Amino acid sequence: MRVAITGGIAEGKSTVLAHLRQLGYRTASADEFAREVFGLVQEELAAVSGLSLPVSPKELRTLMATNADLRREVNRIMHPLIHRKLEASTAEFMEVPLLFEACIYGLFERVWVVTCGLDEQRRRLVERYGEGAHVDSMLATQLPSRVKSVFSDRIIRTNEAPETVSRLLSEAVTALYGS
């Protein structure tokens, strides 16, 4: 069974994936695939963004936060390559932040949405990127987790104590696969 782990930026998807890995499950991450692909499409990214080679992920992310046309172009270049890597993966759990935005939920039998609530998400983003970061622009590029939750099979809340999140994940896996 293939389970997509999705949710918004800074909501705890990587933490959930790490816990599943510790439980012995095979995991994969669309973000890791994106980093691999990013290195392969540098010239195309430079051409559409106007940035110099090598294209900096941070600079590109900043431009994309305020330029929807550029974001679409970057997605057009990268998403098909990431999609192929997801399809080829034998992982049981895959972190896919843009699952619904990229319309690839059909690759999975189950969808788990990871959420921590908007206030906690904003706090984490400021902690990660700094006070001057374009937090609202970053949030605007993704469907809100409350919308993704409507289409999920399970909601994993990460604004709980770590031991509570671990227990809830263990229960979720048991419900999925049995003891």
C-alpha angles and dihedrals in degrees: 000000000000117000123191116215108204140160140121130308113289095010098119106266093137091049090052091048091050090052091050089050089052089053088059102258124137110249138185135183129216086207090059090048089049091054089052092048092045090065092051098051101044095125093050091047092050090050095053097039102039089230122138123251127294091045111221114227090216093052092046092047090052092051092046092052090069102025115068093181091056091046089054091049093049090048090049089055100041109029098069090053093047090046091056091051091050091049092050095048120105092202118131093211123038128185106223112169095182096041096134097030090056092041094231100125088113089076090070138065093207137025124206118189118209115206139166100179128265098272093052091044091054091047091052092048092052089047090050101041105019136252095288094055120122092248096161091048090052091049092047092060093066135053109259113258090239087064093045089050091065089065097042132107091209137012118216113197114206098183088087128091111289092246090053091051090049092050092048091049092050089051091048092052091047090051089050101044104015123240 
